[in-house]
Amino acid sequence: MKCRYACGSVEHVIGRRAFLGSLAGVTGLGTVGFFTQPAVAQAMKRQQKHLLVIYLAGGLSQLESWDPKPGTDTGGPFRAIKTSVPGVHICELLPYTAKQMHRMALVRSLNTRNVDHGMGRYQMTHGRNRGGLNVPHLGALTARLLHPKEHPLPGFIRVGERGNIKEAGYLGPEYASLGLPDGKLPPVAQRPKGLTVQDDLRRHDFLRRVNDHFLARRRTAETEAYTHSFEQALQLMEQQEAFRIEQEPQKLREQYGDHPFGRHCLLARRLIERGVTYVQVTHTNYDTHHENFNFHLEQLGEFDRTFATLLEDLASRGLLEHVLVVVMSEFGRTPRINERFGRDHWGKSWSIALAGCGIQHGAVIGKTNKNGTEVVEREVDHGHLFHTYLRALGIDSSGTVEVNGREMPIADPAREPIEELLA
């Protein structure tokens, strides 16, 4: 059956009291009217779906974010606060995000049975455990299934990390990621200064003829990848406007935040708005074996307002109804606090957050016990989540994709979507 789809350790010292006190003097994000209403891109008019992943590298603590346990032996020093959804509470380190909970959903019953960084990243972005089948990354798969062939921008872009051709798996290099480690176009996609457009076109025409001649004699995955990268660089030269966040209003840039994560999230919104199917933004430094609470004060202090601004911005532009936003890590942190005031790797009972299209807004799926050491209701894993992401984007996750005449399962056939999370 072919796929069917309808619609994608250094130790930081920071005072808890000083940090939380500073929040009290900050007002909200402002009214929705602040965000302007630009003309919606043609991709949006066609009801194309998009996936925006915020990857918190290292392993976000569920107890300092989505599933706080104040007053218990594992809870740590932070309180739980109310959100815009009655009865749903999250950690006090996320006051701006709490105001966006009516656009979000939480899964609090994740058990991936893994504590290794590499395996955890693979599980969460491929929907399976590593094995013999060279399955594609979620970004490569959604680019293959949803990204228009004629679109001048790539379908899979990483912001804050390098690209990786291997992530395309059996789909081939055409669906590999474009990496923007610093949020800027690579030099290869920029025309050298002093070179006229006409001379540049002649230069590339010559290189294209050489490439074609070589491919006619020796076609391999490596040569195809090189040729695709060459053509992609040419297209990106004509799309540089998409990457110029300095064109955004100064006030909006300030609300996103004058730091790499803020700039990267603003760039992600511009790319989504211009039709890129999958964008992944990475925020690092969550591997908190030491000083877990101080690290989360700092990291979530940066994440919180930026993420809330991103959701508000997408919603005010009419984009959030087309975009599934997922906040994930490779695993969570141990409920037990170690002797260094840190939390170690934990895959047994942790959480993720979602927002946007295809999900039940305000939903909370699953439950952990009083101190967060066990899942006690609706246990799920990375395979269930992978199916759920695809279904939220309008893709039949039980289907297959054709590769070189062979039908390959889109997602793990042993898993299924979390139906109660889907709209």
C-alpha positions in Angstrom: 0.0 0.0 0.0 1.4 3.4 -0.9 1.3 6.3 1.4 -1.8 8.4 1.6 -2.0 11.8 3.1 -4.7 14.4 3.3 -3.1 17.7 4.3 3.9 16.9 8.2 30.7 20.5 32.6 31.1 23.7 33.7 29.0 24.7 36.7 26.9 27.8 36.4 26.0 29.7 39.5 22.8 31.8 39.3 20.5 32.8 42.1 17.0 31.3 42.0 15.5 34.2 43.9 17.2 36.8 41.7 16.1 35.0 38.5 12.5 34.5 39.6 12.4 38.0 41.0 13.3 39.4 37.6 10.3 37.6 36.1 8.0 39.6 38.3 9.0 42.8 36.7 8.4 41.6 33.2 5.0 42.0 31.6 3.4 39.6 29.1 4.2 39.1 25.5 1.8 41.9 24.5 -1.2 41.8 22.4 -1.6 39.6 19.3 -2.0 42.8 17.3 1.7 43.5 17.7 2.5 40.7 15.3 1.7 41.9 11.8 -0.3 39.8 9.3 1.8 39.3 6.1 0.4 37.7 3.0 0.4 34.0 3.6 2.7 32.0 1.3 1.3 29.9 -1.5 2.3 26.7 0.3 0.1 27.7 3.2 -2.8 28.5 0.9 -2.6 25.0 -0.4 -3.0 23.7 3.2 0.5 22.3 3.1 1.5 21.0 6.6 4.8 21.7 8.2 6.8 20.3 11.2 8.9 22.5 13.4 11.0 20.6 16.0 12.6 22.4 18.9 15.3 19.9 20.0 16.6 20.5 23.6 19.9 18.6 23.3 21.3 16.8 26.3 18.1 15.8 27.9 15.6 18.3 29.4 14.4 17.5 32.9 10.7 16.7 32.9 10.6 17.7 36.6 11.8 21.2 35.8 9.5 21.6 32.8 6.4 19.6 31.9 5.8 17.3 34.9 6.8 19.0 38.1 6.6 17.2 41.4 7.0 19.9 44.1 7.1 18.9 47.7 8.3 15.3 47.0 11.7 13.7 47.6 12.5 14.1 43.8 10.8 17.5 43.2 13.7 19.9 43.7 13.3 23.6 44.7 10.8 24.8 42.1 7.0 25.3 42.3 4.3 24.2 39.8 2.3 27.1 38.3 -1.1 27.4 36.7 -1.4 27.5 32.9 -4.0 28.9 30.5 -5.6 25.4 30.6 -7.5 25.0 33.9 -6.1 22.1 36.0 -2.8 21.8 34.0 0.3 22.9 35.8 3.9 23.1 34.7 7.2 24.2 36.3 7.5 27.9 37.4 10.6 28.2 35.1 8.2 28.4 32.2 5.8 31.3 33.0 5.5 32.6 29.4 5.0 29.1 28.0 2.3 28.5 30.6 0.2 31.3 29.0 0.4 29.3 25.7 -0.8 26.0 27.1 -4.2 26.4 25.3 -2.3 25.9 22.1 -0.3 23.0 23.4 -0.5 19.4 24.6 1.7 17.3 26.9 2.7 13.7 26.8 3.8 12.8 30.4 4.1 9.0 30.1 7.1 8.4 27.8 9.2 5.3 28.4 12.0 4.8 25.8 14.0 2.4 27.9 17.2 4.1 26.9 19.8 6.4 28.6 22.3 6.8 25.7 22.5 10.2 24.0 23.1 8.8 20.5 20.4 6.1 20.7 18.0 8.6 22.3 18.4 11.1 19.5 18.0 8.3 17.0 14.8 7.0 18.6 13.1 10.4 18.9 13.9 11.5 15.3 13.5 8.1 13.5 10.8 6.5 15.6 12.6 3.2 16.0 15.6 1.6 17.7 18.7 1.3 15.5 18.7 -1.8 13.4 19.5 -3.2 10.0 17.0 -1.1 8.1 18.4 2.3 7.1 15.3 4.3 8.0 15.1 8.0 7.3 15.0 10.8 9.8 11.6 12.4 10.5 12.7 15.5 8.5 13.8 13.5 5.5 10.5 11.5 5.5 8.3 14.5 5.8 10.2 16.3 3.1 9.7 13.3 0.8 6.0 13.1 1.5 5.0 16.8 1.9 7.5 19.1 0.3 6.6 20.3 -3.2 9.1 19.1 -5.8 9.3 22.4 -7.5 10.0 24.4 -4.3 13.3 26.3 -4.5 14.1 25.9 -0.8 15.1 22.5 0.7 12.4 20.5 2.5 14.6 19.6 5.6 16.6 22.3 7.3 18.5 22.2 10.6 19.2 25.5 12.4 22.0 25.4 15.0 23.5 22.2 13.8 25.3 20.8 10.8 23.5 18.8 8.2 23.9 15.0 7.9 23.5 13.2 4.6 23.2 9.8 6.3 19.9 10.9 7.9 18.1 10.6 4.6 18.5 6.8 4.9 17.0 4.8 2.1 15.3 7.9 0.6 18.6 9.1 -0.8 20.6 12.4 -0.7 17.9 14.5 -2.2 16.2 14.4 1.2 19.2 15.0 3.4 19.2 18.0 5.7 20.7 21.4 5.0 22.6 22.5 8.1 22.9 26.1 9.3 25.1 25.9 12.4 25.2 29.6 12.9 21.8 30.3 11.3 23.4 31.7 8.2 23.7 30.4 4.7 27.0 28.5 4.0 29.6 30.4 1.9 29.0 28.0 -1.0 25.5 29.4 -1.4 26.7 33.0 -1.6 28.0 34.6 -4.8 31.7 35.7 -4.4 32.1 39.4 -4.3 33.2 41.0 -7.5 31.7 38.3 -9.6 28.9 39.4 -11.9 25.7 37.4 -12.2 26.5 36.6 -15.9 30.0 35.3 -15.1 28.6 33.3 -12.2 26.0 31.7 -14.5 28.6 30.8 -17.1 30.8 29.3 -14.3 28.0 27.2 -13.0 26.9 26.1 -16.5 30.5 24.8 -17.1 30.5 22.9 -13.7 27.1 21.4 -14.5 28.4 20.1 -17.8 31.4 18.6 -16.1 29.1 17.0 -13.4 26.8 15.5 -16.1 29.7 14.1 -18.0 31.1 12.4 -14.8 27.7 11.1 -13.8 27.2 9.5 -17.2 30.3 7.4 -16.6 30.1 6.8 -12.8 26.9 7.2 -10.9 27.0 6.4 -7.2 25.2 7.7 -4.1 28.2 9.9 -3.4 28.3 11.5 -6.8 24.5 12.0 -6.8 24.8 13.7 -3.4 27.5 16.0 -4.7 25.4 16.9 -7.7 22.3 17.5 -5.6 24.3 19.7 -3.2 25.6 21.7 -6.2 22.2 22.4 -7.6 20.8 23.2 -4.1 23.5 25.8 -3.6 22.5 27.5 -6.9 18.9 27.6 -5.8 19.8 29.0 -2.4 21.7 31.9 -4.0 18.4 33.1 -5.3 16.6 32.6 -2.0 18.8 34.5 0.4 16.0 36.9 1.4 14.4 34.0 3.4 17.4 33.9 5.8 17.6 37.7 6.5 16.0 38.0 9.9 17.3 41.6 10.1 14.3 42.4 7.9 12.0 41.7 10.8 10.8 44.5 13.1 13.2 45.4 15.8 10.6 44.9 18.5 9.8 41.4 17.3 13.5 40.5 17.2 13.8 41.7 20.8 10.9 39.6 21.9 12.4 36.5 20.3 15.7 37.3 22.2 19.1 38.7 21.3 20.8 35.3 21.5 21.4 32.4 19.1 18.3 30.5 20.1 16.1 33.5 19.7 17.5 34.3 16.3 17.3 30.7 15.2 13.6 30.4 16.2 12.8 33.6 14.2 14.6 32.2 11.2 12.6 29.0 11.6 9.4 31.0 11.4 10.6 32.7 8.2 11.5 29.4 6.6 8.2 27.8 7.6 6.4 30.8 6.2 8.2 30.4 2.9 7.2 26.8 2.5 10.0 24.7 4.1 8.4 21.5 5.3 10.6 20.5 8.2 12.7 22.8 10.3 14.6 21.7 13.4 16.1 24.2 15.9 18.6 23.0 18.5 19.0 24.5 21.9 21.9 22.9 23.9 23.3 22.4 27.4 20.6 20.3 29.1 22.9 17.4 30.1 22.8 18.5 33.7 24.7 15.9 35.7 26.0 18.9 37.8 24.0 21.8 39.1 20.8 20.7 37.4 18.7 23.5 38.9 21.0 26.3 38.1 21.5 25.0 34.5 17.7 24.8 34.0 17.3 28.3 35.5 19.6 29.6 32.8 18.6 27.4 29.8 14.8 27.6 30.4 15.1 31.3 31.1 16.3 31.6 27.5 13.9 29.0 26.1 10.7 30.2 27.7 10.1 33.6 26.3 11.5 32.7 22.9 9.3 29.6 22.6 6.2 31.5 23.7 6.9 34.3 21.3 7.3 31.8 18.5 3.9 30.2 19.2 2.2 33.6 19.5 3.9 34.8 16.3 2.9 31.7 14.3 -0.7 31.9 15.6 -1.1 35.6 14.9 0.0 35.1 11.3 -2.4 32.2 10.8 0.4 29.7 10.5 0.0 27.6 13.6 -3.0 25.8 12.2 -0.7 24.5 9.4 2.4 23.8 11.6 2.9 21.0 14.2 5.5 22.2 16.8 7.2 19.5 18.9 9.6 20.1 21.8 11.7 17.0 22.3 15.0 15.7 23.9 16.7 12.4 23.6 15.5 11.4 27.1 14.6 13.0 30.5 16.5 13.3 33.8 16.5 11.1 36.8 14.0 11.8 39.5 16.7 11.1 42.0 19.0 14.1 42.6 22.6 13.1 42.7 25.4 14.3 45.1 26.4 17.0 42.7 22.9 18.5 42.8 22.4 17.1 39.3 20.1 14.7 37.5 21.4 11.9 35.3 20.1 10.3 32.2 16.5 8.8 32.4 14.3 7.2 29.8 11.8 5.4 32.0 9.2 8.2 32.7 9.6 11.5 31.0 7.7 14.1 28.9 7.5 16.0 25.7 5.3 19.0 24.6 3.5 19.7 21.3 1.6 22.6 19.8 -0.2 23.6 16.7 -2.0 21.6 14.0 -3.5 18.1 14.2 -3.5 17.7 18.0 -6.0 18.2 20.8 -5.0 21.6 22.4 -4.9 21.5 26.2 -4.6 17.7 26.3 -2.4 15.9 28.8 -1.7 12.3 27.9 -0.5 9.9 30.5 0.6 10.2 34.1 3.5 9.4 36.4 3.4 8.5 40.0 3.8 10.9 42.9 7.5 11.4 42.6 7.9 10.7 38.9 9.7 7.4 39.0 7.2 5.3 37.1 4.5 5.7 34.4 1.2 4.8 35.9 -1.1 5.7 33.0 -1.0 5.4 29.2 2.6 4.4 28.7 4.0 5.2 25.2 7.3 5.3 23.5 9.1 7.0 20.5 7.4 4.7 18.0 3.9 5.9 19.1 5.1 9.5 18.9 6.4 9.1 15.4 3.1 7.7 14.2 1.3 10.5 16.0 3.4 13.3 14.4 2.7 11.9 10.9 -1.0 11.5 11.5 -1.2 15.1 12.8 0.4 16.2 9.5 -2.3 14.3 7.6 -0.1 11.3 6.6 -1.3 7.7 6.9 1.5 6.4 9.2 0.5 2.8 8.5 1.3 3.2 4.8 4.4 2.7 2.8 6.7 4.7 0.7 8.1 3.4 -2.6 11.9 3.3 -2.9 13.4 1.8 -6.0 10.4 -0.3 -6.7 10.1 -1.6 -3.1 7.4 -0.6 -0.6 9.0 0.5 2.7 6.9 1.0 5.9 6.7 4.7 6.8 6.7 4.0 10.6 7.2 1.1 12.9 4.5 -1.4 12.1 4.5 -2.6 15.7 3.4 0.8 17.0 0.4 3.1 16.3 -0.6 6.7 16.9 -1.8 8.1 20.2 -5.4 8.5 19.0 -6.6 10.6 22.0 -3.9 13.2 21.3 -5.1 13.7 17.7 -7.7 16.4 16.8 
